């Protein structure tokens, strides 16, 4: 906590100094985001519903300003205070409060010739892997970029140990009751006071990534690849990961017809170079030209143990692959689906979709096969942009599993106000 206090004081001092020096060109504002969600399913034979509810309030302040008058060197910052109330079925209500420095980045950009540029970004900012699955989160690091019409290059390095674990959950594999399982949150001492949970140091890793893209390389097709390495490190948290992870991704995308485009990406994963996991994503999109409507067909495969030549795939950033009750990670499953997005009014965005889900269990433990049908899901989203500063969105979803044990359904209402 002492280290955190020093960081907060230093950040406040830097913000104050920057605001004083650059007050003439400073832009600032805030956001209030209120989220209310409920999910669960009926308990078979009991007539009850295991309903879980959550209310969350985010208050965010942001600012940005140029450091150089010509706009080549800029700063952007954002901080958030979060309060959260969680009521799980037949459990005591949990009250949480957290603070986070979401954004604290400096960007320097220089033109090279008439149509190319180089840039350096450093500080805390979001970095997204080509797949948006392997790595997609805030991080403290530096990104070097070169952008030209025929080639784009990026080199990234970062460190996760200073992040707030509440907002940057990372996946690691552990063993519970003799079975391997994924965890995305380090268990903390429940005897700690509420204010001692304000900022929880994340598991420390060093992350590196090299990405190259060749737009319109042939027949208007774009070819991209990314190599990512992640190494266990040490940090303020009382945990010292020792595992390393390596990912290599190849992606093709582009138009197939005037209104049809596609994207296909495959990622190979390994930890000790004695096995390979695989993540493959495929999508086709048809832009109808009517009300900005787009229809998509998608497929995804994340290998499990014993899937032919592959072993279990494991992403780095935690995210739910389906709406099932156990919120599985992207590992040991296959998903095939379709969706439609439509903007019937200039202020209204809607989308809906459905997926069929298959599990890829260890063949030695289930049915002797490498794929089993698990269930299907549907989801729908509506967002109303009432004014430039006020929006309301509603998301509803439902998952139907074959054995009904993992059935789940829910809805989320989000209201955002800018000020």
N, C-alpha and C positions, 0 to 999 in steps of 0.2 A: 504493500500500500504506500510506503514511503516513496518508492521509485515512481509509482503512478502519480502521486501528488507533485513530485518534481516535474514530471512530464507535463502535467496539466498547467502548472505555473509557468513553465517555459513556453508552452503553446500560447497561453494567454498573453504573455509578454511579447512574443513574436507577432501575434495578431494585432496587438495594440500599437506596436512600433510600425508595422506595415500600414495600418489604417491611418496613422499620423502622417507617414511619408507620402502615401499615395491617395490621400483622401479625395483629391480632385477627381480621379477617374474610377473610384471604387464603385462596384455594384454589389448589392446585398439584398437578401430577402429571407423568407422562411416558409416552411410547410408544416401543416398539421394534418396528420394521417390517422384516422380512427378506423380500426378493423374489429369486426365482430364475427366470430366463426363458431360453428357447431357441427359436430360430426359424430357418427356412431351407428349402431344397428340394433335391432331387437335381439334379446337374448332368448334363444330357442327354448320353448316350454315354460318360460317364466312370465310372459306377458309384460316384461320390463324392457326398457331401452337403455343400453350403456352409452348414454349421451355425454359427450365431452364438450365443454364450451370454453371459449377463450376471448377475452377482450384486450385489445392492445392499442396503445396510444403512442405515436411518435411525434415529437416536436423537433423540427430540424431547422437549423440556421445555416445559411451559406453566404459566401462572398467571393468575389473575383476582381482582379485588377491587373492592368499591364505594368510590368516592371520597367520595360523600355517603351519609350513613346511611340516607336514604330510598330509596336504590337508583336515583335518577334519573341519576346520573353514575357511569360504570364504566370500568374499564380491563381489557384482555385482551392477553396477550402470548404468543408462542410462538417458539422457536428450534430449529433442526435442524442436526445434523451428519450428513453423508452420506459413505459410502465406497462405491466402485463399482469392479467389476472386469469388464472387457469383453474377450472373446476373439472376434475376427472371423475368418472363414475365411482361412487362410493369411496372417494378419497377426500382428504382435507384440501381446501382451496389453497393454491399457491399464489403468492404475491411476489412479483419480481420488478426490479427497477435496474436499468442499465444506462451507461453512457458510452458513447463511441465517437471516435474521430473517423468519420467515413471517408473523408477526402482531404488530402493535404499535399497537393502536387504542384510542381514547377515544370513548365514546358518551354523549351526553346526551339524555335523552328527557323530554318534558313532555306531560302530558295536556291536551287541549283539549276541554272539555265532557265528556260522559259516554261518548262512543264514538269520539273522534278523538284523534290525537296528532301531535306533531312531534318530530323527532329530528335530531341532528347527530352524524355519525361522522367522525373524522379520524385520520390516521396511515397505517399500512400494513395493508391488508386486501384481501380478494378482492372484485372487482366482476364481475358477470355481466350481459352484454347479454341482451335478451329472447330472442335466438336461441340463446344459448349457443355460438355459432360465431364471430360477429364479434369479440367481446371477452369473454374468460373467463379471468381471471388475477389474481394479486396486483398491487397498485399502491399507490403513495404518493399519497394524495389526501384529499379531503373530500366527504362525501355529505350533502345536506340532503333530508329526507323529510317529507312530510305524508300521513297515512293517515286516511281517513274511510270510512264505509260505502259511499259512492257515488263516491268519487274517490280516487286515490292519485297522488301527485306526487313526483318525485325529480329532483334537480339534482346532477350529479357533475362533479368536476374532479380530474385527477391528473397525475402525472409518472412516467415509466418509467426515467429515467436512473440512479437509485440502486438499482435492482433487481439481483439476481444473474442474469446471463444464463443460467446453467446451468438455472435453474428457471422462467424467464419468457421463452420463445422467441417472437419476433415475426417475422411474415412480411414480407419485402420482395422486390421483383422485380429481377433482375439479368440480364445477358446472358452466356451461356457458349457458346463455339463458334458464335457468330452466332445462337443461339436464346434467346428469353426463358425464364427459369426462375425458380422460387421458391427462396429460401433462408430458413432460420430460425435460422441460427447463424453468428455472425461468426467467421471463421477466426483463430486466435490463433497467436502465435509458439511453435512447438514446442520451441524451445530454453529456454523458461521453466522454472524449477524447479517441482516439484509444488505447493509451498506458494504459488506465485504464481498458481495457478489456483483457490485457495480461494474467492475472490469476484471474479467477472468483471463489470464494469459493463455493464449492458444498453444497447442503442441508445436514445438519448433522444428521447422524444416527449411532447408535452402532449396529454392526452386530456380531452375534455368530452362530457357526455351529458345530455340532457333526456328524461325518460320520464314518461308519463302513462297511467293505467289507469282504466277506468270499469267496475267490477264490476257485473254484472247490469244492464247498460244497457237491454237489451230482451230479452224472452223468456229470461231467465236467462243471456244471452250477455255475455261480457266483451270489451271493445274496448280495445286498448292500442297505443300508438305510442312510438317512441323515435328521437331524432335524435342522432347521434354524429359528432363532428368530432375529427380527430386531426392534429396539426401536428408536423412535424419540428422538433427543437430541438437544444440543445447540452448536453453534460454531461461527466462524468469520462472516458467512453469516447472513444477516439481515432477517432470517427466522428461525422459531422454530417448526419443525414438531412435532405433538402430537400423531400421529397414530402409532400403533405397528402392526407388521405383523408376522405371524407364518406359517411355511411350514414344512410338513412331507412327505418325499419321500421314496418309496420302488421301487427297481429296480432288475430285473432278466435279465441275459444275458448269452450267451454261444453258443456252437455249436449245431446244429440240425442234421447235416450230415457232411461228410468230407469237403465239400466246402460251406456249408450253416450255417450262424450264425444269431442270433436274439438278440434283446434288447427290453424290455418293461419296462416302468417306469410310475408310477402314483404318483401325488403330490396333497396333500390336503392343502388348504390355508384358513386361517381365520384371521380376525382382532380383533374382540371382542368376539369370541367364540359363536356368535349368528347366524352365517351362515357359510357355507363351499363352497369354490370354488374348482375346480378340473382341473388339467392339466394331460393329459394322452398321452404318446408318444409310438409308436410302429414302429419297423423297422425289415426287413428281408434283408440279404445281401448274394448274391451268387458270390463267387470269382471264375471266370471261369478258371484261370490259364493261360490265353492267354493275352499277353501284359499287364499284371497287371490289366486286366479288371474286374470291379466289378459292378454288377447290384443290385439295391436296391429298395425295396418297402417300403413306409413309410406312417404313419398315425399320425395325431395329433388332439387332441380335447382340447380346452380351454373353460371352461364353461362361459356362459353369465347369466344374471339375469333370474330366472325362468326356468332354464333347469332342469326339474324334481326336484330332491332333492338339486340341486346345485344353488349357486349364482355366481356372477361374479368373475372370477379368475383375479388376478393382480400380475404380476411379479414385481421384484424390479429393475433390470437392464433393461433399455429401449432397445428394439430391434424390428425391423419390421418383422411381421409374413408373409407378402406377398409383392409383388411388386406393389400393388394398389396405386393409386394417393395419398390417405390419409395415407399411410404407417401405417396400424393398428398395435397396440400392440397385444401380445398374450392374447386375451380375447374375448369371444363371437364368436368363429369361429371353424371350423373343416376343416382340409386339408388332402387330400389323393393324393399320387403321386408316381412317380417312377423316377429313375435317373440311369445314367450309367457313370462310370469313367474309363478312358482308358489312358494308357501311351504308345502310338505307337512308340516313340523314347525315348532314355534315357534322352533326354533334353526337351521333350515335354509332358506336362500333359494336358488332356482335360476332360471335363465333360459336361453333358447336362441333363436336367430333365424337368418334367411338373407336375403340380398339379391342381386338381379340388378343389375349395374353396367354403365352405358353411359358412353362417353367422348364429349365434345363438342369435337372438334378443330377447328382452323382449316380451313374448307372449301377453302381454296386449297392446302392442303398434304396433304390426305388424302381421297381418294375423292369429293371434291366435295360431300359431304353434311355435315350438322351434328351427326349422332349416329351412333355405332358401338357395337355390343355388344362389351363388353370381357371379361366373365366373370361369375362369381358367387362368393359367399362364405358361410360359415356360422360360427357361434360359439356357445359354451356357457359358462355361468358357474355355479359352485356355491360358496356361502359358508356355512360352519358356524360359528355363534357358540357356541363350547363353553361359555364362561362370560361374565360381564359384562366380564371383562378379557382374554379370550383368544379369538381367531378365526383361522380358516384359510380361504383361498379359492383356487380353482383356475379358471383361464380357459384355454380351448382354442379355436383358430381355424384356418381354412384358406381360402385364396384360390386359385381356379382361373381363370387367364387364357386367352383364346382361343389365344394364340401360345405359351403355356407359359413364356415368358421371365420373366414377372412373377409366376409361381406362388409361393406362400409359405404356410407353416404354422408353428404354434408353440404354446407353452403357457407359462403363468406361474403360479407358486405363490407365495402371499403369506401370511406368518404375522405376526400383530399381537398384541403383548402390552402391556397397560397396567399402569402401576405408580405 
